[in-house]
Amino acid sequence: MEAPITYEVIVREELFQIEDVPALVCRNCGEQWLDDDVKNNLELMVAESAGPEPNVH
Ligand SMILES: [Zn+2]
């Protein structure tokens, strides 16, 4: 079934939470899948929020 979830990801020790992400959730075991497009969008959003990677020399 499809259900909104809160997607959580930690980038450079900072927690990002994105609410109401449409996901597929298994009725039996509760496992969650994200559509590839949704996942790509989330990664872009998080990358923008996190800002550019610090340069390490
Ligand atoms: Zn399952």
N, CA, C, O and the ligand as a Tripos MOL2 file, in Angstrom:
@<TRIPOS>MOLECULE
protein
  229   227    58     0     0
PROTEIN
NO_CHARGES

@<TRIPOS>ATOM
      1 N           0.8490   -1.2010    0.0000 N.3       1 MET1
      2 CA          0.0000    0.0000    0.0000 C.3       1 MET1
      3 C           0.8780    1.2420    0.0000 C.2       1 MET1
      4 O           2.0490    1.1810    0.3750 O.2       1 MET1
      5 N           0.3160    2.3600   -0.4180 N.am      2 GLU2
      6 CA          1.0660    3.5980   -0.4570 C.3       2 GLU2
      7 C           0.7400    4.4040    0.7890 C.2       2 GLU2
      8 O          -0.4210    4.5170    1.1800 O.2       2 GLU2
      9 N           1.7710    4.9650    1.4090 N.am      3 ALA3
     10 CA          1.5700    5.7300    2.6320 C.3       3 ALA3
     11 C           2.6350    6.7950    2.7470 C.2       3 ALA3
     12 O           3.7800    6.5720    2.3530 O.2       3 ALA3
     13 N           2.2750    7.9600    3.2860 N.am      4 PRO4
     14 CA          3.2880    8.9870    3.4970 C.3       4 PRO4
     15 C           4.1730    8.6310    4.6820 C.2       4 PRO4
     16 O           3.6870    8.2080    5.7310 O.2       4 PRO4
     17 N           5.4650    8.8060    4.5030 N.am      5 ILE5
     18 CA          6.4120    8.5270    5.5780 C.3       5 ILE5
     19 C           7.2470    9.7830    5.8320 C.2       5 ILE5
     20 O           7.2100   10.7390    5.0560 O.2       5 ILE5
     21 N           7.9910    9.7620    6.9200 N.am      6 THR6
     22 CA          8.9810   10.8120    7.1570 C.3       6 THR6
     23 C          10.3360   10.2320    6.8070 C.2       6 THR6
     24 O          10.7970    9.2790    7.4350 O.2       6 THR6
     25 N          10.9680   10.8100    5.8040 N.am      7 TYR7
     26 CA         12.2700   10.3450    5.3410 C.3       7 TYR7
     27 C          13.3460   11.0180    6.1710 C.2       7 TYR7
     28 O          13.3870   12.2430    6.2800 O.2       7 TYR7
     29 N          14.2140   10.2090    6.7530 N.am      8 GLU8
     30 CA         15.2870   10.7560    7.5820 C.3       8 GLU8
     31 C          16.6280   10.3620    6.9980 C.2       8 GLU8
     32 O          16.8410    9.2100    6.6200 O.2       8 GLU8
     33 N          17.5190   11.3190    6.9290 N.am      9 VAL9
     34 CA         18.8530   11.0190    6.4270 C.3       9 VAL9
     35 C          19.8440   11.9030    7.1710 C.2       9 VAL9
     36 O          19.5450   13.0560    7.4850 O.2       9 VAL9
     37 N          21.0120   11.3640    7.4470 N.am     10 ILE10
     38 CA         22.0440   12.1310    8.1340 C.3      10 ILE10
     39 C          23.1380   12.4650    7.1350 C.2      10 ILE10
     40 O          23.7540   11.5780    6.5440 O.2      10 ILE10
     41 N          23.3710   13.7710    6.9540 N.am     11 VAL11
     42 CA         24.4260   14.2390    6.0520 C.3      11 VAL11
     43 C          25.3940   15.0610    6.8750 C.2      11 VAL11
     44 O          25.0110   16.0370    7.5200 O.2      11 VAL11
     45 N          26.6450   14.6590    6.8450 N.am     12 ARG12
     46 CA         27.6880   15.3580    7.6190 C.3      12 ARG12
     47 C          27.2140   15.6490    9.0520 C.2      12 ARG12
     48 O          27.2750   16.7780    9.5380 O.2      12 ARG12
     49 N          26.7420   14.5810    9.7010 N.am     13 GLU13
     50 CA         26.3430   14.6160   11.1110 C.3      13 GLU13
     51 C          25.1380   15.5140   11.3760 C.2      13 GLU13
     52 O          24.8540   15.8480   12.5260 O.2      13 GLU13
     53 N          24.4370   15.9020   10.3260 N.am     14 GLU14
     54 CA         23.2290   16.7000   10.5110 C.3      14 GLU14
     55 C          22.0320   15.8750   10.0490 C.2      14 GLU14
     56 O          22.0460   15.2670    8.9790 O.2      14 GLU14
     57 N          20.9940   15.8740   10.8910 N.am     15 LEU15
     58 CA         19.8080   15.0810   10.5600 C.3      15 LEU15
     59 C          18.8210   15.9120    9.7410 C.2      15 LEU15
     60 O          18.4360   17.0150   10.1280 O.2      15 LEU15
     61 N          18.4300   15.3580    8.6140 N.am     16 PHE16
     62 CA         17.4060   15.9890    7.7920 C.3      16 PHE16
     63 C          16.1640   15.1180    7.8260 C.2      16 PHE16
     64 O          16.2360   13.9020    7.6490 O.2      16 PHE16
     65 N          15.0190   15.7560    8.0550 N.am     17 GLN17
     66 CA         13.7510   15.0330    8.0460 C.3      17 GLN17
     67 C          12.8350   15.6810    7.0280 C.2      17 GLN17
     68 O          12.6000   16.8890    7.0610 O.2      17 GLN17
     69 N          12.3260   14.8720    6.1350 N.am     18 ILE18
     70 CA         11.4010   15.3620    5.1260 C.3      18 ILE18
     71 C          10.0830   14.6230    5.3250 C.2      18 ILE18
     72 O          10.0190   13.4000    5.2020 O.2      18 ILE18
     73 N           9.0290   15.3850    5.6350 N.am     19 GLU19
     74 CA          7.7490   14.7720    5.9700 C.3      19 GLU19
     75 C           6.8810   14.5610    4.7400 C.2      19 GLU19
     76 O           7.0690   15.1960    3.7030 O.2      19 GLU19
     77 N           5.9380   13.6620    4.8840 N.am     20 ASP20
     78 CA          4.9390   13.3940    3.8530 C.3      20 ASP20
     79 C           5.5610   12.9650    2.5340 C.2      20 ASP20
     80 O           5.1640   13.4370    1.4680 O.2      20 ASP20
     81 N           6.5270   12.0770    2.6090 N.am     21 VAL21
     82 CA          7.1360   11.5180    1.4070 C.3      21 VAL21
     83 C           6.3120   10.3030    0.9920 C.2      21 VAL21
     84 O           6.1160    9.3870    1.7900 O.2      21 VAL21
     85 N           5.8310   10.2880   -0.2440 N.am     22 PRO22
     86 CA          5.0400    9.1420   -0.6790 C.3      22 PRO22
     87 C           5.9110    7.8960   -0.8260 C.2      22 PRO22
     88 O           6.8900    7.9020   -1.5720 O.2      22 PRO22
     89 N           5.5540    6.8400   -0.1210 N.am     23 ALA23
     90 CA          6.3400    5.6160   -0.1640 C.3      23 ALA23
     91 C           5.4080    4.4120   -0.2700 C.2      23 ALA23
     92 O           4.2120    4.5010    0.0100 O.2      23 ALA23
     93 N           5.9810    3.3010   -0.6750 N.am     24 LEU24
     94 CA          5.2480    2.0370   -0.6500 C.3      24 LEU24
     95 C           5.6260    1.3000    0.6180 C.2      24 LEU24
     96 O           6.8090    1.1290    0.9130 O.2      24 LEU24
     97 N           4.6410    0.8700    1.3560 N.am     25 VAL25
     98 CA          4.8920    0.1750    2.6150 C.3      25 VAL25
     99 C           4.2680   -1.2080    2.5480 C.2      25 VAL25
    100 O           3.0950   -1.3580    2.2040 O.2      25 VAL25
    101 N           5.0690   -2.2250    2.8840 N.am     26 CYS26
    102 CA          4.5750   -3.6030    2.8840 C.3      26 CYS26
    103 C           3.6410   -3.8100    4.0750 C.2      26 CYS26
    104 O           3.9800   -3.4770    5.2110 O.2      26 CYS26
    105 N           2.4630   -4.3650    3.7980 N.am     27 ARG27
    106 CA          1.5060   -4.6230    4.8710 C.3      27 ARG27
    107 C           2.0230   -5.6710    5.8400 C.2      27 ARG27
    108 O           1.7040   -5.6330    7.0280 O.2      27 ARG27
    109 N           2.8070   -6.5920    5.3480 N.am     28 ASN28
    110 CA          3.2150   -7.7280    6.1770 C.3      28 ASN28
    111 C           4.3690   -7.3900    7.1090 C.2      28 ASN28
    112 O           4.2940   -7.6490    8.3110 O.2      28 ASN28
    113 N           5.4430   -6.8110    6.5600 N.am     29 CYS29
    114 CA          6.6350   -6.6050    7.3760 C.3      29 CYS29
    115 C           6.9380   -5.1350    7.6380 C.2      29 CYS29
    116 O           7.8530   -4.8170    8.3980 O.2      29 CYS29
    117 N           6.1760   -4.2320    7.0120 N.am     30 GLY30
    118 CA          6.3860   -2.8100    7.2710 C.3      30 GLY30
    119 C           7.5660   -2.2230    6.5290 C.2      30 GLY30
    120 O           7.9390   -1.0730    6.7610 O.2      30 GLY30
    121 N           8.1590   -3.0020    5.6380 N.am     31 GLU31
    122 CA          9.2920   -2.4820    4.8710 C.3      31 GLU31
    123 C           8.8370   -1.3380    3.9640 C.2      31 GLU31
    124 O           7.7200   -1.3470    3.4470 O.2      31 GLU31
    125 N           9.7150   -0.3610    3.7820 N.am     32 GLN32
    126 CA          9.3560    0.8130    2.9950 C.3      32 GLN32
    127 C          10.2270    0.9170    1.7560 C.2      32 GLN32
    128 O          11.4370    0.6950    1.8070 O.2      32 GLN32
    129 N           9.5950    1.2590    0.6480 N.am     33 TRP33
    130 CA         10.3440    1.5150   -0.5890 C.3      33 TRP33
    131 C          10.0310    2.9140   -1.0730 C.2      33 TRP33
    132 O           8.9140    3.4110   -0.9250 O.2      33 TRP33
    133 N          11.0360    3.5330   -1.6510 N.am     34 LEU34
    134 CA         10.8120    4.8210   -2.2880 C.3      34 LEU34
    135 C          10.9620    4.6590   -3.7850 C.2      34 LEU34
    136 O          11.8470    3.9500   -4.2660 O.2      34 LEU34
    137 N          10.0880    5.3230   -4.5100 N.am     35 ASP35
    138 CA         10.1980    5.4070   -5.9480 C.3      35 ASP35
    139 C          11.5440    6.0530   -6.3040 C.2      35 ASP35
    140 O          12.0090    6.9400   -5.5890 O.2      35 ASP35
    141 N          12.1660    5.6200   -7.3930 N.am     36 ASP36
    142 CA         13.4810    6.1580   -7.7750 C.3      36 ASP36
    143 C          13.4300    7.6740   -7.9690 C.2      36 ASP36
    144 O          14.3310    8.3920   -7.5350 O.2      36 ASP36
    145 N          12.3650    8.1580   -8.6280 N.am     37 ASP37
    146 CA         12.2380    9.6030   -8.8480 C.3      37 ASP37
    147 C          12.1300   10.3440   -7.5250 C.2      37 ASP37
    148 O          12.7650   11.3790   -7.3210 O.2      37 ASP37
    149 N          11.3210    9.8010   -6.6360 N.am     38 VAL38
    150 CA         11.1330   10.4170   -5.3170 C.3      38 VAL38
    151 C          12.4640   10.4690   -4.5930 C.2      38 VAL38
    152 O          12.8250   11.4800   -3.9900 O.2      38 VAL38
    153 N          13.1860    9.3560   -4.6630 N.am     39 LYS39
    154 CA         14.4730    9.2590   -3.9830 C.3      39 LYS39
    155 C          15.4700   10.2850   -4.5340 C.2      39 LYS39
    156 O          16.1790   10.9490   -3.7780 O.2      39 LYS39
    157 N          15.5090   10.4010   -5.8610 N.am     40 ASN40
    158 CA         16.4120   11.3810   -6.4760 C.3      40 ASN40
    159 C          16.0620   12.7980   -6.0250 C.2      40 ASN40
    160 O          16.9470   13.5930   -5.7090 O.2      40 ASN40
    161 N          14.7600   13.1070   -5.9980 N.am     41 ASN41
    162 CA         14.3290   14.4300   -5.5580 C.3      41 ASN41
    163 C          14.7500   14.6920   -4.1230 C.2      41 ASN41
    164 O          15.2240   15.7820   -3.8010 O.2      41 ASN41
    165 N          14.5810   13.7060   -3.2630 N.am     42 LEU42
    166 CA         14.9490   13.8570   -1.8600 C.3      42 LEU42
    167 C          16.4390   14.1290   -1.7380 C.2      42 LEU42
    168 O          16.8690   14.9930   -0.9740 O.2      42 LEU42
    169 N          17.2230   13.3710   -2.5100 N.am     43 GLU43
    170 CA         18.6730   13.5410   -2.4260 C.3      43 GLU43
    171 C          19.0850   14.9390   -2.8800 C.2      43 GLU43
    172 O          19.9970   15.5440   -2.3170 O.2      43 GLU43
    173 N          18.3980   15.4440   -3.9100 N.am     44 LEU44
    174 CA         18.6830   16.8120   -4.3620 C.3      44 LEU44
    175 C          18.3250   17.8190   -3.2880 C.2      44 LEU44
    176 O          19.0970   18.7350   -3.0030 O.2      44 LEU44
    177 N          17.1410   17.6490   -2.6850 N.am     45 MET45
    178 CA         16.6920   18.5710   -1.6380 C.3      45 MET45
    179 C          17.6770   18.5900   -0.4810 C.2      45 MET45
    180 O          18.0370   19.6520    0.0270 O.2      45 MET45
    181 N          18.1040   17.4100   -0.0750 N.am     46 VAL46
    182 CA         19.0270   17.3150    1.0560 C.3      46 VAL46
    183 C          20.3680   17.9200    0.6850 C.2      46 VAL46
    184 O          20.9790   18.6210    1.4920 O.2      46 VAL46
    185 N          20.8310   17.6550   -0.5300 N.am     47 ALA47
    186 CA         22.1160   18.2050   -0.9740 C.3      47 ALA47
    187 C          22.0720   19.7250   -0.9620 C.2      47 ALA47
    188 O          23.0510   20.3730   -0.5900 O.2      47 ALA47
    189 N          20.9350   20.3010   -1.3710 N.am     48 GLU48
    190 CA         20.8000   21.7580   -1.3620 C.3      48 GLU48
    191 C          20.7750   22.3010    0.0550 C.2      48 GLU48
    192 O          21.4080   23.3130    0.3510 O.2      48 GLU48
    193 N          20.0440   21.6280    0.9260 N.am     49 SER49
    194 CA         19.9640   22.0680    2.3270 C.3      49 SER49
    195 C          21.3150   21.9760    3.0140 C.2      49 SER49
    196 O          21.6820   22.8280    3.8220 O.2      49 SER49
    197 N          22.0470   20.9210    2.6740 N.am     50 ALA50
    198 CA         23.3250   20.6820    3.3450 C.3      50 ALA50
    199 C          24.3990   21.6330    2.8440 C.2      50 ALA50
    200 O          25.4060   21.8410    3.5220 O.2      50 ALA50
    201 N          24.2000   22.2100    1.6680 N.am     51 GLY51
    202 CA         25.2000   23.0840    1.0930 C.3      51 GLY51
    203 C          26.3110   22.2880    0.4580 C.2      51 GLY51
    204 O          26.3070   21.0580    0.5050 O.2      51 GLY51
    205 N          27.2780   22.9900   -0.1450 N.am     52 PRO52
    206 CA         28.3510   22.2860   -0.8560 C.3      52 PRO52
    207 C          29.2650   21.5280    0.0950 C.2      52 PRO52
    208 O          29.4300   21.9000    1.2570 O.2      52 PRO52
    209 N          29.8430   20.4800   -0.4140 N.am     53 GLU53
    210 CA         30.8250   19.7130    0.3590 C.3      53 GLU53
    211 C          31.9810   20.6290    0.7320 C.2      53 GLU53
    212 O          32.4850   21.3710   -0.1110 O.2      53 GLU53
    213 N          32.4000   20.5810    1.9860 N.am     54 PRO54
    214 CA         33.5890   21.3620    2.3470 C.3      54 PRO54
    215 C          34.8070   20.7950    1.6370 C.2      54 PRO54
    216 O          34.9450   19.5800    1.4950 O.2      54 PRO54
    217 N          35.6850   21.6810    1.1950 N.am     55 ASN55
    218 CA         36.9050   21.2160    0.5300 C.3      55 ASN55
    219 C          37.8920   20.6790    1.5670 C.2      55 ASN55
    220 O          38.1670   21.3200    2.5820 O.2      55 ASN55
    221 N          38.4050   19.5090    1.2870 N.am     56 VAL56
    222 CA         39.3980   18.9250    2.1790 C.3      56 VAL56
    223 C          40.6870   18.7880    1.3930 C.2      56 VAL56
    224 O          40.7410   18.0850    0.3850 O.2      56 VAL56
    225 N          41.7180   19.4620    1.8600 N.am     57 HIS57
    226 CA         42.9940   19.4190    1.1620 C.3      57 HIS57
    227 C          44.0140   18.6250    1.9530 C.2      57 HIS57
    228 O          45.1560   18.4810    1.5180 O.2      57 HIS57
    229 ZN          7.1800   -7.4710    3.2970 Zn       58 ZN58
@<TRIPOS>BOND
     1     1     2 1
     2     2     3 1
     3     3     4 2
     4     3     5 am
     5     5     6 1
     6     6     7 1
     7     7     8 2
     8     7     9 am
     9     9    10 1
    10    10    11 1
    11    11    12 2
    12    11    13 am
    13    13    14 1
    14    14    15 1
    15    15    16 2
    16    15    17 am
    17    17    18 1
    18    18    19 1
    19    19    20 2
    20    19    21 am
    21    21    22 1
    22    22    23 1
    23    23    24 2
    24    23    25 am
    25    25    26 1
    26    26    27 1
    27    27    28 2
    28    27    29 am
    29    29    30 1
    30    30    31 1
    31    31    32 2
    32    31    33 am
    33    33    34 1
    34    34    35 1
    35    35    36 2
    36    35    37 am
    37    37    38 1
    38    38    39 1
    39    39    40 2
    40    39    41 am
    41    41    42 1
    42    42    43 1
    43    43    44 2
    44    43    45 am
    45    45    46 1
    46    46    47 1
    47    47    48 2
    48    47    49 am
    49    49    50 1
    50    50    51 1
    51    51    52 2
    52    51    53 am
    53    53    54 1
    54    54    55 1
    55    55    56 2
    56    55    57 am
    57    57    58 1
    58    58    59 1
    59    59    60 2
    60    59    61 am
    61    61    62 1
    62    62    63 1
    63    63    64 2
    64    63    65 am
    65    65    66 1
    66    66    67 1
    67    67    68 2
    68    67    69 am
    69    69    70 1
    70    70    71 1
    71    71    72 2
    72    71    73 am
    73    73    74 1
    74    74    75 1
    75    75    76 2
    76    75    77 am
    77    77    78 1
    78    78    79 1
    79    79    80 2
    80    79    81 am
    81    81    82 1
    82    82    83 1
    83    83    84 2
    84    83    85 am
    85    85    86 1
    86    86    87 1
    87    87    88 2
    88    87    89 am
    89    89    90 1
    90    90    91 1
    91    91    92 2
    92    91    93 am
    93    93    94 1
    94    94    95 1
    95    95    96 2
    96    95    97 am
    97    97    98 1
    98    98    99 1
    99    99   100 2
   100    99   101 am
   101   101   102 1
   102   102   103 1
   103   103   104 2
   104   103   105 am
   105   105   106 1
   106   106   107 1
   107   107   108 2
   108   107   109 am
   109   109   110 1
   110   110   111 1
   111   111   112 2
   112   111   113 am
   113   113   114 1
   114   114   115 1
   115   115   116 2
   116   115   117 am
   117   117   118 1
   118   118   119 1
   119   119   120 2
   120   119   121 am
   121   121   122 1
   122   122   123 1
   123   123   124 2
   124   123   125 am
   125   125   126 1
   126   126   127 1
   127   127   128 2
   128   127   129 am
   129   129   130 1
   130   130   131 1
   131   131   132 2
   132   131   133 am
   133   133   134 1
   134   134   135 1
   135   135   136 2
   136   135   137 am
   137   137   138 1
   138   138   139 1
   139   139   140 2
   140   139   141 am
   141   141   142 1
   142   142   143 1
   143   143   144 2
   144   143   145 am
   145   145   146 1
   146   146   147 1
   147   147   148 2
   148   147   149 am
   149   149   150 1
   150   150   151 1
   151   151   152 2
   152   151   153 am
   153   153   154 1
   154   154   155 1
   155   155   156 2
   156   155   157 am
   157   157   158 1
   158   158   159 1
   159   159   160 2
   160   159   161 am
   161   161   162 1
   162   162   163 1
   163   163   164 2
   164   163   165 am
   165   165   166 1
   166   166   167 1
   167   167   168 2
   168   167   169 am
   169   169   170 1
   170   170   171 1
   171   171   172 2
   172   171   173 am
   173   173   174 1
   174   174   175 1
   175   175   176 2
   176   175   177 am
   177   177   178 1
   178   178   179 1
   179   179   180 2
   180   179   181 am
   181   181   182 1
   182   182   183 1
   183   183   184 2
   184   183   185 am
   185   185   186 1
   186   186   187 1
   187   187   188 2
   188   187   189 am
   189   189   190 1
   190   190   191 1
   191   191   192 2
   192   191   193 am
   193   193   194 1
   194   194   195 1
   195   195   196 2
   196   195   197 am
   197   197   198 1
   198   198   199 1
   199   199   200 2
   200   199   201 am
   201   201   202 1
   202   202   203 1
   203   203   204 2
   204   203   205 am
   205   205   206 1
   206   206   207 1
   207   207   208 2
   208   207   209 am
   209   209   210 1
   210   210   211 1
   211   211   212 2
   212   211   213 am
   213   213   214 1
   214   214   215 1
   215   215   216 2
   216   215   217 am
   217   217   218 1
   218   218   219 1
   219   219   220 2
   220   219   221 am
   221   221   222 1
   222   222   223 1
   223   223   224 2
   224   223   225 am
   225   225   226 1
   226   226   227 1
   227   227   228 2
@<TRIPOS>SUBSTRUCTURE
     1 MET1         2 RESIDUE 1 A MET
     2 GLU2         6 RESIDUE 1 A GLU
     3 ALA3        10 RESIDUE 1 A ALA
     4 PRO4        14 RESIDUE 1 A PRO
     5 ILE5        18 RESIDUE 1 A ILE
     6 THR6        22 RESIDUE 1 A THR
     7 TYR7        26 RESIDUE 1 A TYR
     8 GLU8        30 RESIDUE 1 A GLU
     9 VAL9        34 RESIDUE 1 A VAL
    10 ILE10       38 RESIDUE 1 A ILE
    11 VAL11       42 RESIDUE 1 A VAL
    12 ARG12       46 RESIDUE 1 A ARG
    13 GLU13       50 RESIDUE 1 A GLU
    14 GLU14       54 RESIDUE 1 A GLU
    15 LEU15       58 RESIDUE 1 A LEU
    16 PHE16       62 RESIDUE 1 A PHE
    17 GLN17       66 RESIDUE 1 A GLN
    18 ILE18       70 RESIDUE 1 A ILE
    19 GLU19       74 RESIDUE 1 A GLU
    20 ASP20       78 RESIDUE 1 A ASP
    21 VAL21       82 RESIDUE 1 A VAL
    22 PRO22       86 RESIDUE 1 A PRO
    23 ALA23       90 RESIDUE 1 A ALA
    24 LEU24       94 RESIDUE 1 A LEU
    25 VAL25       98 RESIDUE 1 A VAL
    26 CYS26      102 RESIDUE 1 A CYS
    27 ARG27      106 RESIDUE 1 A ARG
    28 ASN28      110 RESIDUE 1 A ASN
    29 CYS29      114 RESIDUE 1 A CYS
    30 GLY30      118 RESIDUE 1 A GLY
    31 GLU31      122 RESIDUE 1 A GLU
    32 GLN32      126 RESIDUE 1 A GLN
    33 TRP33      130 RESIDUE 1 A TRP
    34 LEU34      134 RESIDUE 1 A LEU
    35 ASP35      138 RESIDUE 1 A ASP
    36 ASP36      142 RESIDUE 1 A ASP
    37 ASP37      146 RESIDUE 1 A ASP
    38 VAL38      150 RESIDUE 1 A VAL
    39 LYS39      154 RESIDUE 1 A LYS
    40 ASN40      158 RESIDUE 1 A ASN
    41 ASN41      162 RESIDUE 1 A ASN
    42 LEU42      166 RESIDUE 1 A LEU
    43 GLU43      170 RESIDUE 1 A GLU
    44 LEU44      174 RESIDUE 1 A LEU
    45 MET45      178 RESIDUE 1 A MET
    46 VAL46      182 RESIDUE 1 A VAL
    47 ALA47      186 RESIDUE 1 A ALA
    48 GLU48      190 RESIDUE 1 A GLU
    49 SER49      194 RESIDUE 1 A SER
    50 ALA50      198 RESIDUE 1 A ALA
    51 GLY51      202 RESIDUE 1 A GLY
    52 PRO52      206 RESIDUE 1 A PRO
    53 GLU53      210 RESIDUE 1 A GLU
    54 PRO54      214 RESIDUE 1 A PRO
    55 ASN55      218 RESIDUE 1 A ASN
    56 VAL56      222 RESIDUE 1 A VAL
    57 HIS57      226 RESIDUE 1 A HIS
    58 ZN58       229 GROUP 0 **** ****
